[in-house]
């Protein structure tokens, strides 16, 4: 399944398309099963849904981005790598809004109340704003690594750590009868399963996602070259969409299982992991700081992601049940903003 970049571009269009579709199916199935196994680990170990989503799901579903970042930067195309990371961060939030339609009864943000989710949202916005600032001001190399690149990676890792422990430190109290019912249901379903079994099945599902996700990113790039699309839009939309398929399957499965905090934690955790990969792109790219290779397209991409998270954050704070078109108003606004942002990005050369 692992295909070198150059080899994939040499394949005929139909073969790349077939590999792309087959890999997408594998990623979807693997992501669905991964959610079930991570939920069992969360129940058996006692860690919260938000932390399990952020740490376990977030790290595992970021594996395709890791492969694509290293590959694109090593061949001298860091813009493709960073656009993939920014595109994935934005598309993940878009998928979260789309997943709202699977909830049916309520708006998704009306049933998520954990303070750790609010903290993750704020911190993720700040990291994306820092990326836009870095691109605008430029970067300086120190021992082969850009100062901004290292700072953003440190900010991402620090935000990950801060958000992970916030649930235990927060003085906020959550009163929600549905959450108690869900907790009882989770305990019942976890009975008869060992932690070792859940960890083993998680590792298997993660391996499938990594291999198929890598094939998705490589054949997706080859399809982009064969169709003549630009590097910016290729990295943001096509490759970003391809490497975000694991997130889509885990989001929908989490919502169907009523593990709402797991869905939010997974999206925001994945974004933290993805943005921390900027220093990896810096280390692999031989041409200097990758931030100096970027421009208006990437600036708008980062700000678009921050704005979409900001809208979801407003919904989390207000917790309104009112829905339209089977989703909350905030999710609908996020979806509309995403397509408007794509239209704006398409005008940037």
ZAMI-254832 format. One line per 5 residues: their letters; for each residue x, y, z of C-alpha. Coordinates in steps of 0.02 Angstrom, whole numbers, plus 50000, padded with zeros to 5 digits. Each point is the difference from the previous one (the first is absolute). Layout:
N
A = X,Y,Z; ... .
//
This chain:
349
XXXXX = 50000,50000,50000; 50148,50117,50031; 50039,50083,49834; 50144,50122,49966; 49945,50173,49945 .
XXXXX = 50086,49993,49831; 49934,49826,49965; 49821,50052,50038; 50012,50142,49874; 50058,49876,49869 .
XXXXX = 49845,49893,50024; 49851,50026,49884; 49860,50111,50064; 49878,49856,50019; 50121,49899,50108 .
XXXXX = 50035,50146,50116; 49813,50031,50014; 49969,49817,50041; 50137,49999,50135; 49930,50163,50069 .
XXXXX = 49824,49929,50016; 50058,49833,50072; 50110,50087,50128; 49855,50113,50047; 49891,49849,50036 .
XXXXX = 50135,49921,50109; 50025,50162,50094; 49813,50017,50028; 49981,49823,50070; 50158,50017,50104 .
XXXXX = 49946,50167,50071; 49829,49932,50047; 50073,49852,50094; 50134,50110,50077; 49867,50108,50083 .
XXXXX = 49921,49849,50082; 50166,49936,50068; 50056,50172,50064; 49832,50021,50087; 50029,49834,50089 .
XXXXX = 50174,50056,50053; 49924,50161,50067; 49874,49901,50103; 50121,49867,50062; 50134,50125,50052 .
XXXXX = 49884,50137,50065; 50073,50138,49892; 49876,50126,49931; 49924,49999,49826; 50081,50166,49955 .
XXXXX = 50174,49939,50050; 49976,49832,49913; 49944,50088,49843; 50140,50128,50005; 50142,49882,50044 .
XXXXX = 49957,49829,49928; 49888,50041,49852; 50089,50165,49965; 50173,49922,49991; 49949,49845,49902 .
XXXXX = 49895,50090,49870; 50144,50123,49971; 50114,49862,49934; 49957,50034,49816; 50049,50183,50024 .
XXXXX = 50166,49946,50075; 50039,49894,49847; 49948,50136,49878; 50096,50138,50093; 50163,49902,49996 .
XXXXX = 49978,49948,49818; 49951,50171,49931; 50135,50095,50097; 50137,49877,49955; 49968,50022,49813 .
XXXXX = 50006,50190,50016; 49815,50041,50006; 49968,50065,50177; 49852,50105,49943; 49907,49839,49958 .
XXXXX = 50041,49930,50173; 49943,50155,50096; 49845,50022,49894; 49957,49820,50038; 50016,50035,50187 .
XXXXX = 49897,50160,49992; 49873,49921,49884; 49981,49852,50115; 49977,50114,50151; 49861,50095,49912 .
XXXXX = 49917,49849,49921; 49996,49912,50168; 49893,50140,50071; 49892,49994,49843; 49975,49813,50026 .
XXXXX = 49951,50032,50180; 49864,50119,49940; 49943,49873,49870; 49993,49867,50136; 49873,50109,50091 .
XXXXX = 49869,49939,49875; 50021,49823,50069; 49946,50054,50174; 49819,50027,49943; 49924,50061,50163 .
XXXXX = 50110,50144,50059; 50135,50116,49941; 50169,49917,50029; 50069,50146,50101; 49848,49994,50116 .
XXXXX = 50050,49829,50067; 50186,50036,50026; 50035,50084,50165; 50171,49947,50062; 50115,50147,50040 .
XXXXX = 50147,49905,49924; 49915,50011,49830; 49982,50189,50018; 50183,50014,50048; 50054,49896,49850 .
XXXXX = 49898,50110,49883; 50077,50162,50063; 50177,49932,49994; 49978,49929,49824; 49942,50171,49939 .
XXXXX = 50155,50081,50076; 50117,49876,49915; 49920,50032,49829; 50011,50189,50027; 50185,49976,50044 .
XXXXX = 50024,49908,49835; 49921,50144,49903; 50112,50123,50094; 50156,49898,49963; 49961,49994,49814 .
XXXXX = 49969,50188,49995; 50159,50050,50093; 50118,49870,49927; 50120,49882,50088; 50184,49989,50045 .
XXXXX = 50104,49839,50004; 50091,49943,50156; 50098,49837,49982; 49898,49958,49846; 49831,50025,50086 .
XXXXX = 49891,50154,49983; 49971,50099,50160; 49814,50016,49963; 49988,49818,49951; 50076,49944,50166 .
XXXXX = 49891,50123,50096; 49839,49939,49918; 50046,49820,50034; 50037,50043,50183; 49835,50095,50010 .
XXXXX = 49905,49851,49927; 50080,49875,50119; 49977,50118,50147; 49817,50027,49955; 49977,49812,49986 .
XXXXX = 50072,49977,50174; 49902,50145,50076; 49835,49941,49928; 50032,49820,50051; 50009,50043,50185 .
XXXXX = 49871,50138,50003; 49852,49885,50031; 50071,49948,50169; 50050,50178,50050; 49842,50090,49946 .
XXXXX = 49879,50060,50134; 49853,49994,49879; 49861,49876,50040; 49902,49911,49863; 49823,49946,50040 .
XXXXX = 49931,49893,49861; 49885,49850,50023; 50040,49935,49825; 50185,49993,50041; 49963,49889,50150 .
XXXXX = 49898,49882,49891; 50139,49994,49871; 50130,49961,50133; 49895,49856,50064; 49976,49934,49822 .
XXXXX = 50187,50011,49965; 50040,49899,50157; 49877,49866,49948; 50072,49985,49826; 50178,49992,50065 .
XXXXX = 49963,49847,50106; 50079,49842,49931; 50140,50095,49912; 50177,50012,50068; 50111,50152,49985 .
XXXXX = 50134,49897,49911; 49873,49945,49869; 49941,50178,49972; 50179,50063,49983; 50044,49862,49876 .
XXXXX = 49848,50035,49892; 50038,50186,50007; 50177,49966,49938; 49934,49894,49855; 49873,50132,49948 .
XXXXX = 50132,50136,50015; 50120,49902,49888; 49865,49981,49867; 49964,50187,50007; 50184,50042,49984 .
XXXXX = 50031,49890,49847; 49838,50045,49912; 50017,50184,50049; 50174,50008,49926; 49935,49924,49838 .
XXXXX = 49859,50128,50001; 50120,50146,50015; 50120,49937,49867; 49871,49952,49870; 49904,50158,50040 .
XXXXX = 50153,50104,49959; 50025,49900,49840; 49818,50031,49951; 50025,50185,50033; 50150,50005,49884 .
XXXXX = 49907,49902,49867; 49850,50117,50010; 50106,50159,49998; 49942,50075,50165; 50112,50126,50091 .
XXXXX = 50111,49952,50147; 49908,50109,50127; 49827,49933,49964; 50068,49824,49977; 50078,49999,50173 .
XXXXX = 49854,50088,50084; 49849,49918,49919; 50047,49837,49914; 50141,49935,50111; 49921,50079,50153 .
XXXXX = 49838,49910,49962; 50088,49835,49966; 50100,50001,50162; 49846,50057,50099; 49894,49850,49952 .
XXXXX = 50049,49909,50162; 49933,50148,50097; 49835,49998,49905; 49967,49817,50039; 50048,50019,50183 .
XXXXX = 49894,50159,50020; 49844,49919,49930; 50026,49840,50098; 50030,50099,50161; 49839,50099,49976 .
XXXXX = 49901,49842,49961; 50066,49925,50161; 49955,50162,50092; 50183,50029,50043; 49991,50185,49960 .
XXXXX = 50151,50054,50101; 50099,49864,49912; 49958,50077,49831; 50052,50175,50052; 50156,49939,50087 .
XXXXX = 50051,49900,49848; 49982,50148,49880; 50091,50125,50109; 50132,49874,50054; 50035,49957,49818 .
XXXXX = 50021,50185,49963; 50126,50020,50140; 50100,49850,49937; 49991,50060,49819; 50060,50176,50039 .
XXXXX = 50143,49932,50107; 50066,49916,49842; 50058,50168,49931; 50169,49976,50084; 50012,49829,49915 .
XXXXX = 49974,50082,49832; 50135,50126,50047; 50122,49863,50048; 49973,49900,49840; 49994,50147,49877 .
XXXXX = 50174,50050,49940; 49955,50175,49940; 49980,50094,50165; 49851,50037,50113; 49839,49938,49921 .
XXXXX = 49905,50152,50063; 50101,50108,49881; 49935,49895,49855; 49818,50040,50036; 49888,50148,49958 .
XXXXX = 49824,50070,49994; 49919,49833,49961; 50066,49919,50158; 49961,50155,50105; 49818,49996,49946 .
XXXXX = 49996,49811,50028; 50058,50018,50181; 49880,50142,50037; 49856,49904,49921; 50031,49854,50118 .
XXXXX = 50010,50117,50151; 49836,50085,49951; 49909,49834,49979; 50058,49942,50172; 49947,50168,50071 .
XXXXX = 49823,49975,49936; 49992,49826,50077; 50064,50075,50163; 49856,50125,50002; 49881,49853,49979 .
XXXXX = 50084,49907,50142; 49979,50149,50115; 49818,50033,49954; 49943,49816,49992; 49841,50036,49903 .
XXXXX = 49894,49852,49945; 49922,50089,49850; 50040,49910,49837; 49981,50038,49816; 50024,49873,49861 .
XXXXX = 50029,49867,50136; 50147,50095,50076; 50038,50144,50116; 50011,50176,49935; 50185,50005,50042 .
XXXXX = 50035,49843,49897; 49905,50071,49852; 50099,50162,50010; 50163,49901,50008; 49953,49902,49844 .
XXXXX = 49953,50159,49905; 50160,50086,50057; 50103,49852,49942; 49932,50008,49823; 50018,50190,49997 .
XXXXX = 50180,49977,50057; 50032,49874,49861; 49933,50127,49875; 50115,50133,50070; 50151,49884,49998 .
XXXX = 49964,49955,49819; 50028,50183,49952; 50172,50008,50082; 50144,49955,49885 .
//
